[in-house]
């Protein structure tokens, strides 16, 4: 493995660790303020369900690009789809928090 691969591996590993730490820390802070209730669960469930529609649209978009002969690497496509799914989930969480 060259330096670029080690950097990518380190970035992915640190990203997972920071994400899990942030999730744990956020849930702990919300529990202290009595924020983990039915409304919290409803918002997260609706946001997750809505973000799947964006993921499906993104997947069909990449299939269309494939039909038109556009060459993309698997890592790039998976990264973009992950970004679409997590990004739309975060946006829908904010939307449903403001709406409900």
Secondary structure, 3 states (H helix, E strand, C coil): CCHHHHHHHHHHHHHHHHHHHHHHHHHHHHHHCCCCCHHHHHHHHHHHHHHHHHHHHHHHHHHHHHHCCCCCCHHHHHHHHHHHHHHHHHHHHHHHHHHC
